[in-house]
Amino acid sequence: MRTQVAIIGGGPAGLLLSQLLHQAGIDTVVLERRSRDYVLSRIRAGVLETGLVELMQAAGVSERMERDGFVHDGTLIANGNEQFRVDFKALTGNHVMVYGQTEVTRDLYEARDAAGCVTLHDCSGVKPHDLDTDAPYVTFLREGAVHRLDCDFVAGCDGFHGPCRQEIPQSVRREFEKVYPFGWLGVLSETPPVDDELIYSNSGRGFALCSMRNANLSRYYIQCQLSDSPDDWTDDMFWDELRRRIPEEATARLETGPSIEKSIAPLRSFVCEPMQWGRMFLCGDAAHIVPPTGAKGLNTAASDVNYLWRALVAWYSDGERGGIDTYSETALARIWKAERFSWWMTTLLHRFPEQNDFDIRMQDADIAYLRDSTAAQTAMAENYVGLPY
């Protein structure tokens, strides 16, 4: 089997890259370790930057997003019982789109099916070979047989635990990591959102986030101990704790109900340098992870896809290799800015075990400065809607 670009990983990053390349007439094969049903069952973030919305449009898969997604022109920041709004539209001229990652993935699968493109699921033992040559290839096990996929380039969109990053020699690869001493307990409920926009809340009891998937499906989070299990939290316990962490005016509007999904996610920041080795390029979680504060996970993957898509199109159309030679440097320049923003929002809004009274006063002062300063709000808004590619 042969293709021009072998894409390892059938999540939204791999599928978006494949669809954009297909639009440019470049052939791809996507290899995914899990089943399609499994990929579509994963509950993930749903805040899309301006740049990702434009990539969906360029890929020809934006119709349902534009019809069913929710445009958010701002967000609410709360500290204790006080809250204020950061107006993205007024400060930057842009907005974000609330549209679930599962729906993004579904739209991309359907477009790929309609185009007759090859997506292979249940591929195990995936391994890239000869990446530092002009003839790389990928081997994998599927349906009881070993297969070989020859290609010009390999895109590693295979997540943190995938095989691609490990192919960069340890003598070359540097990894940077910060693990946060808490997690997020998330609940999905078939209830109307407490507000039309997201509420990020800092309180003496810890962080909380009020989010949504649609008009009748809400997503709520509270900061929790890493040692906690979802089974430790009944629905009533969760709702009671959420009420204690959000302003009273939001509590008065909160509608509760049975959880239909409950999980705990640890928080970490991670970056791998470089993001390419020979003819292999890393995208998304394979190369970097951000804490969910600031909604940058899927958006940083889209940023990588943007640079790689454009670089490969230039290579195939004009023989221009500048984009592929500088992919890692270009992608990392934006990734580190997204890492900084996610770290800043996490530090601003969470309670840390080692915090003393001085640290808490500094946190209060930082939030007050954000509330009162147009410049500070502009900086936050620019990062939240997405820095330019």
N, C-alpha and C positions, 0 to 999 in steps of 0.2 A: 504494500500500500504506500502511496506517496501523496504528499500535499505540499503546499508552499509554507504554511505556518502551522506547526503542531501546537495546539493549545491544551495545556494540562490543567484541568479544573473547569467544571461546568457550572460554577456559580455565576453571579451577575457580572463579575469582572471578565471572566473568560468568554461568556456569552456576548457581552457588549463588544468586546474586541473582535470576536468572530463576525458579528453582524456588521460592524463598521468596515471591516476588511472586505466582507462580501459585497457591500455597497460599492467598493472600489474595484471589484473584479478580482480580488485576491482569494485564493482557495485556502480553506482551513479545515482541519479535523479537530474536534473537541473530544478529549478523553476525560471522563468523570468516574471517580472511584465509587460513588454511591448511585442508587437508583434515582430516576427522575422524581418519583413520588417523595423520596427522602429529601432531596434538594428543595422541593417546593413546600415541604412541611416545616422548614426552619423559620422561626420567627426572629426577624432582625429589625434593624433601624428603618425609619421611614421618612427622614428629612433629607431632601435632595437639594443640593446647591444649584445655583443658576447654571454653572458649567455642566453639571450632570444632566440637567433638563435639556440643555442645548445638544449634548451628545445623544440623548434619546431621540431628539428631533432629527439629528443628522443620520442616525441609524434607521430612521423610518419606523420607529416603534413608540411614538409619543401620543397616538390618538387616544388611547384609554386613559393614560396619565392626565392628559389635558382635560378630559371629560370628567374623570372621577377624582382626581387629586384635589387637594385643598391648598390654595395659595395663602401663605402666611407672610404678612408684611411686617411682622414684629414678634417680639416675645416678651414675657413678663419675668422679672427678677424679684424675688422676695427675700427679705431678711427678717426673720421673726414674723411679726404681724404687719409689717410694712412691705408694700410692693410698688414697683414702677415699671414702665414699659419702655423698651428700646425699639424705636421705630425704624426698621430696616429700610423701608421704602423712602422715607423722608431723608434718611442719612446717606443712603448709597444709590438710590434709584432702582434697587433690585429687591428680590424677595426669595423665599425658599418655597419648595413644594413638599407638602406632606403626602407621601404616596409610598406604601409599604414595599420593602425590599422584595418580599415574596411576589408582589404584583409586578415589579420590575423584571424579576426572573421569569415569571410566567409569560409576560409580553415578549421577552427575548426568545424563549423556547418556541412560542407560536410562530414568530417571524422566521426562525431558523427552519422549523418544520415546513412552513409555506414555501421557503426557497429551496427545499430539498437538500439542505446542507447536512453534513455527516456529524452526528453527535453520538458517541459511544459511551454507554453507561456500564456500571459494574466492572470497571477495569481495575484490576489489582496488580501489584508489583510493578507499577509504572516506573521506568527508569530512562532518563536521557543519556545519550552516549555521544562521544566525539564532538563535544560542544565547542572545542577550540580549533575545529577544522571547518572546511567549507561544506562538509557533508554530514551534519548531525542526524541522528535518528533516535527514535524512542521505541523501547520494547515494553510490552504489557501482556498480562494474562487475561483472557476473556473467553468465557464459555469453554473452559477446559483446554484452551490452546494458547500458545505463545505467539504473539503477533509483533511485526516490525513495521514502524511507520517512518519512512524517510521524509526529510523535509529540508527547507532552507534555513528556518529559524524555529526556535522553541520559545513559547511564552509560558512562563511558570505562574499560573493563576491558581495555584493549588493549596493556598492557605498556609498557616503557620506550621502545621505538622506534615506538609507535603514533602516530596522528595527533592524538589528543584533547588531550594536554597542550599541544601547539603552538597550539591554538586560544585559550588564555589569553593575552591581549596581553602582550608583553614589558614594557610599562610597569607591568604589574600583577604579573607572575610573578617570583618569586624562587626560585632553585635553590641548594641547599646540597649539597656533595659532599665526600667524603673517599675517595681511592683508596689502597688498601693495597698495599705493595710486594712482594706475593707472591700466589700462587694456591693452589688446592687441586687436587691430582691425585686423582681418584676412580676406584675400581675396583669393579665389581659382579661377584660370583662366586657360583656355585652351591655354596656351602659353608655349614655351620652357623655361626651367629654365635659369636664368641669368648666372649661373655658374654650373659647374659639381659638386661642393660641396656647403655646406651651407655657407652663409655669415652672421655672427653676427656683427652688426654694432652699435657703440655708436656715437652719434653726439650731437651737441649743441641743436638740436631740439628734441632729444629723441632717443630711441632705434628703430632699424629695424632688421628684419630677412628675408633673402631670402632663401626659401626652395623649395622643389619639392615633387611631388608624383610619376611622371614618366617623360619620355622624352618630353611629350607634355602637362603636367599638373603641374602648378606651384602653390606654396603656399607662400604668402607674408604676413608679419605682420608689424605693426607699433605700438609703444606705444601711448596710447590715454588717454583721461580723462575718469574716471569711469562714469561720467554723460553723456558721448556721447552715441548716438544711431547709429546703422549701417545706419539708414536712414539719418543721418546728413552728411554722406560722400557719394558723388557721386563717380563713378569710376574715373573720371578725377581728382577730389580732392585727392583721394587716391594715384594715380600714381604720381601726382605732389609732394606730400609730401614724398613718398618713394624715389623719385629721390634726394630730398634734404638731405636725411639721409644716403645714401650709397656712396661709393667712385665713382669718376668720371669714372674710367675705367669700373666699373660695370654698371653705368648709360648708358654708350655708347652701351652696349650690351642688355639692357633691352627691351624686347618686351612686349607690353601691349595689353590688349583686354578686352572685357566685363567680369565682374565678374560672376561666376556661383554659388557662395556662398559667403556671407559676414556676419561676426558675430563679436561680442565683447566678450572676455573672461576676467573676473576679475582674479587677481593673488593673491594667498594665499599660505602659508605654514601651514600645520596642521598635528599633530600626536596624536593618542590616545594610551595611555598606561593603562593596558596591551592590547595585541592583542588576548587574549584568555580568556574564562571564562568557566570553566568546560569542557564540550565536544564541545564547539563552538570555532572556530578559525576565525579571521578576515583576509581578504586578500584585498590588493589594496586600492581603495578610501574609503572603509568602515573604514579603519584604518589610512590612511595618504593621504595627498595631497601635491604636490610640484608645484611651479610655472613652466610654461613650458620651461623656460630658462634652457637649459641643457638636455632637452628631457628625463626626468626621470619618467614621470607619468606611462606609461604602463610598463616600465622596473622595477619600484619598485614593481608593482603588480606581475610581473613574479618572482622577487626575493622571495616574500612571497610564491608563488605557489611552487617554488623549495623546500623550507624548509618543507612546509606542505606535499607535495607529498612524499618526502623521509621519513618523519616521519610516515605517514600513511602506507606506504609500509612496513616499519620496524615493525610496530605494527601488521599488518595482516600476515606477513610472519614468524616473529620470536617471536612475543609477546613482542618485545622491546618497552618500553614506554618512553625511554629517550628523543627521538625526539619530541614527542607530549607534554611532560611535560615542555620542555625548548623552545618550538616553539616561544613564544612571545619574550623571551630574545634574542634568536638567530636572529629572524627577525628584531627586533628593532635595534640591533647593526649595521646592514647594512643600515637600513632605515635612521637612524640619519646621517650617512655619506652622503647618497644621498640628504637628506634635506640640509645639510651644503653646498654641491656642488651647488645645485640649488639656494640657497640663495646667495652664493658667486657670481655666474654668473649673477644673477639678480642685485645685488648691483654693480657689476663691469660695467654693460652695460647700465643701465637705468639712466635717470635724475629724481631726487626726488624733490618734491616741496620745502623741507626745505634746500636743498643744498646751501651752500655759495661758494664763489670763492675758499676758501681753500679746501673744499670738492671736488670740481671739479679738482683742481690740484692733489689731492691725487688719484683720479680716473685715471687721465691721467698717473700718475707715476706708478700705479698698472698695467695698460695696457702696458706701456713701459717696465716694468720689465718682464711681461709675454712674450713680443716680444723678449727680449734680453737674457732671462735665459732658458737654456736647462732644468734645474731642475724644474722651474715653468711650463714649457710646458709639461714636463713629468707628473707632478702631475695632470695637467688638462686632459691630454690624458688618464691617468689611470682611472680617474673618468668618463670621457665621454664614453669610450668604455665599462666601467662597472667594478667595483671592483669584485674580485672573490667571489663566493658564499661560 
